[in-house]
Amino acid sequence: MSKTRTERLVNLVICLLSTRRFLTAAQIAATVPGYEHNADDSREHEAFQRKFERDKAELRDLGVPLETGTASAFDTEPGYRIARREYALPDIHLEPEETAAVGIAARLWQHAGLAAAATSGLLKLRAAGVDVDPQATLGVEPVVTVDPAFGPLQAAARERRVVRFDYRIPEDDAATSRRLQPWGVVCWRGRWYVVGHDLDRDAPRCFRLSRIVGGVSLVGLPGAYRPPADVNLINYVANWGGPSDRPERAVVLVRPGRAAGVRRFAEHLSSDAEGDRLALRYADADGLARWLVGYGADVTVLEPDEVRKAVVARLQDLAEEPQVLPTVPAARAVPSAAGAAR
C-alpha cells in the first residue's frame, strides 16, 4: 500500500471515529485530505467515488466496523461512521509483575536489534491506558543479544530475498560460502538459527547465526521464492543434526571437567575414574578427527575404528609439521598417536 493511500485511510478512520452521526460521501470529501475534487466535474467525481469505494472495501477487509445509515428518515443519501464500541479494544489489565516484564522485554530488544518493534509495542500499550515502566528490572538485567546476522536475515526472510554468507562449522577451520533462501529466523535453546533452502546443496538446511563469518549479502530481487506453507521452523531446528543428517556414532573418553565444547554436542553415556564416556553423531570421520585433535589429551577416541585411524593420521601429520605445534597450548599438548586413539 502506498504512503499516500495509507495516510488517506488513517485520516478517514479518524474522521469517522470523531463523529456520532453518519457522514455522507460529500461531507467526507470536504473533510478528509486526499479526497479533494471538483464535484461539478463528472470525471473527477467518478474518480472520487471509485477511490472511496475501494477505501471502504479496504477498511472492511482490515476489520474496521464501518456502518452505513442515515441521520434521519428524511435523508436520501446514505452516510458512514465507525462505531466506537465495536472498534475499541477491550480494557487491558496487567499485574505489576507483568508490566515490569513488558518493560524488561522492551529493553532487551533495544539491545537485540528490534528496538523499533519494541517501541511500537510500548506506544500501543500506553495508548490503551497501560502504564509500562521500561526501566523496571525486577532485580534482573536483560543480557540476551542476537548476532549481527540477525537483522539482515530477518529482513531477507520477510522480503523473500536470497542471501549469501560465509559459514564455519566446528569441524573445519575455514569458512565456506553458502547461498540460502531464508524461510525464517528462530531461537532454540538460547541460540539463533536461520532455516531455509540451500541453493548449492538443493536441500533444506539450518545455520546457527553465531557461526556466520562476516556480513550477510542480499542477492536478487524481493519475492524470489515461496517458503513451504507447512514447515515448522522450531521443530526443524530441534530435529536438525539427528541420525538422518549425521548417521554415524562415535564414543569418546573425556577427562573430568575438560573439553566443554565436545560435551556441548555429545550425549553422556557413563562416568568412571578415567573420565566421562560421551557419544557423538557425525557424518565425516576426517572432519570429526580434525576437530577432536584440537582438544589434545583431554579427549580419547574409543570407537569406531575409522575415527581412531583418522585421529592417528591427523596426529602424524602434526608431528611431521613442527611449525604447527607452537599454536597448541602447553596445558593441552598433543598426545602421542597411540594414546589419542587407544
N, C-alpha and C positions, 0 to 999 in steps of 0.2 A: 504494500500500500504506500502511495506517495505521501510525502510530508504534507503537501497541501491538502490532500483529502483527509489525512488523519486530523489535522487541525480543524477542518470544517466539521468533521464528525464530533470532535470534542466540543466545539462551540455549539453544535446542535443539541447535544446531550445536556450541556449546561443550561441552554435556553429552555428546553422542555422540562428540566427539573426545577427551574426557577419560577414556574407559573403553576397556578392551581386550575386555571381554565384552559380549554382547548384553544390552540392557536392554529389559524388557517395557514395554508401554504403561502399566501400573500404576506401575512404577518411575519412568518418565519423568514421569507426572502428579504423583508425590510429590516430584520433584526440580526440575523446570523451572518457573519462575514464569510464570504465565499459564494453566496447566492445572489450577489448583486446582478441585476439585469434590467433591461428596459421592457416593462410589461406590455407596452404598446407595440413592440416589435414581435411579431408572431414567431420568428425563428429563434430569437433569444428566449422567448417564453417557453417554447417547446424544449429547448435545450435545458432550461432550468427544471422543467417538470421531469425530464428523463434523469437528470442528475439527482433530483430529490427522491425519485422512486428508487434509484439504486442505493442511495444512502439509507432510506428506510429499511430496505431489504437487508442491508449490511448490519444495521443495528439489531434487527430481529435475529439474524444469524449469530450475532455475538451474545445473545441472551438478554438484550435490553428490553424491558417490558414496555413497548411503545403502544399506547392506547389511541384509539380513534373514536371520536364522538363530536357532539355539538354542545355549545354553551347553553342554548335554549331551543325550544321547539320551533322557533321562527327562523333559525339559521338553516340555510340551504346548502352551505358548503361545509364539509367535514373539517374538523380540526384535530390537532395531535398534542399529546402530552405524555410524560413519563410519571407513573405512579410512584411516589417516594416509598410507600410502604412495601412495594414489591421490589424496588431497585436497591434499597438499603440492605447492607449485610446485617446479620444478627449481631447482638452485642458479644464482644469478645471479653472473656473473663480469664485472666491469668493469675495464678498464685505468685507470691513474691519470688519463690524459688524459680518459677517458670520464666518470669520476666528477666531475672538475673541470667538464666540460661540463654535466653534470646540475646541479651547483651554480650555475653561471652562468645556466642556463635558469631555475632556480627564482627567482633574484634578479631576473632580467629580468621575469618575470611578476608579481613582487611590485610592480613599478613600473607594470605594464601592465594591471592590473585583474583578474588571475586568481590572486591570492595564495592563495585557499582551495584551488584545484586544485593549485597548486604545492606547498603544504604537505602536502596529502594524498598526492601522489606521493612526496615525500621520506619521509613516515612509512612508506609501503608498502615502499620500498627498504630503509629501516633495519630494518623488521620482518623482512625477508628476510635480514638479516645483511650488507647492503652499506653500507659507511661512506662517506657522501656529505658532502663538505665544502661547505656553502653559501657560505663565504667565499672559496673558491678563485677565482682570476681568470685564471690563465694569462697574466698581463700585460695583460689587456684588461678593460674595464669595460662591462657591458651598458648601452646607452643607448637601445635601442629602446622606444618607448612607443606606446600606442594613443590614439585620440581619445576625448574624453568620451562620444561617442555609442556607443562600442563595447559597454559593459556593457548599456545598455538595449536595443540592437538584438539582441545575442546572446540576452538573456533573452526578448525578444519572439519571435525565431525558434524558440527552444526550446519556448515555450508556444503558438506558433501564434496570436499576437495581432497585430492591425492596429496600425500606428504612424502618427503624423503628425509631420512636421518641416518646417522651412524650409530650402530648398536654394538655393545660389547657384552658378551656372556662370560660368566666366571671362568669357564674352561679355556678361554682364549685371551691373549694379551691384546691383540689387535682388534679394532672395531671394524665391522662390515657395514656396507651401505644397504639400507632397506627402503623399499617403496611400498607404501601402505595406503589402502582405502579405509580410513578410520571409521568405525561404527559408533564408538563412544569411549569415554574415559570413566573408569570406576575405581573405587578404593576397596581393597581386600586385605584384611589383617594388617592395617596400618600402612600399606604400600599402594601406590597409584599405578594403574595399568591402562594401556590403550589396547582395545580389541578391534580387529579389522581384517581385511583380506590382503594378504601379502602377494603383491603382483609378481615378484620374482619367483616365488615358490608356488604360485597359483593355488593357495590354500589359506584357510583362516588361521590367524596367529594372534597371540597377545604378547605385549612387550612391557617390561617394567620401566617406568619413566626414569628411575634413578640410574639406569644403565644406558640411557641415551647420551651420546657424546656430542657436544657442540649444540648447534641450533637445529630447529626443525624448519625445513623449506617447503613452501606450498607449491604444488605442481598442477598446472592446468586450470580449468575454469570451475566455478561452483556448479553443483548439481551433476557431477560427472558420473555418479553411481547411485545405487539404491541399496541400503543395507537390508539384510533379511528381516522380514516382519516378525518372526517368531523367536529370534535369538535372545537369550537371557545372558547379559554380559557378566553379571556376578557369578552365575553358575559356570559360565565358560572359563572364567579366570580360576574359580575354585577347582575345577576339574583339569586344568591345564597342567602338563607335566606328569600326568598319570601313566599307567602302564602302556597305554596306546601310543604315547608320544616318546617315552623312554622305556622301552620294553625290557632292558637288561637290569640285573640287580647285582650290586657288589656289596661285600661285607668288609668293613674296616675296623681296626682297633685304634681308639683314640685315647691318649693319655688323659688322666683326670684333670678337668678344668682347662684343657687346651683345645685349640682348633675350633673356635666358636663358629667360624664360617662354615665348616663342614657340618657341625651339629645343626645349623640352621636349615640345612636341606636334607637331613637324614632322619630315619626312623630308628628309635632306640630299641635294641634287642635285649641286651643284658649287660651286667657290670660285674667286675671282679677286681682283684688286687692289681691286675695289669692295666686296667682301664675300662672303657665303655665300648661295647661292640655295637656298631651302627650299620644300618642298611641304606644304600644309596641307589637311586634309579639313574640309569644313564643310557645313552644311545651310541656313544662313540668311546671305545676303550682308550684310545690315544688321547683324546681330549680330556677324559677324566683323569688319566695319569698325569698329564701336564699340570692340571690343577692341584692334585693331591701332593705332588712332589714339592710344591711351594710351601707346604706345611712341615717339611723336613721330618725329623724323628718323632714328631707329635702324632703322626698318622702312619699306620702299618696296614697294608692291604692283605687281607686273609683269603679272599676269593672274589671273583673267579680267576682262573689261571691266566686268561688273556689280559686282564688288568694288571696282575702282578708282573707279567712279562713286559708290558708297556712301561711300568714304573722302572723296572730294571734297565730297559733300553734308554729311558729318559735320563736316569742317573749316570749311566755310562757316557752318554753324550755330554753331560755336565762335567764329568771327570776329565774328559778329553778337551774341554774348553775352560782352562783356568781363569780366563778373563771374566767369566760369568760368575764365578764363586764369590768374589767380594760383595756382590749385591745381596747375598744371603746373610741375614743377621747372625751374629755369633751365637746367640742363645738358641738358634734353630739351625745348626749346622747340618749340611746334607749328610744323611746316613749312608752307610755302605749299601751297595745293591742288594746284598744278601739280607741285611737287616730290614730294609724297607719293604721287601717283598717276601717275608717269611712264609 
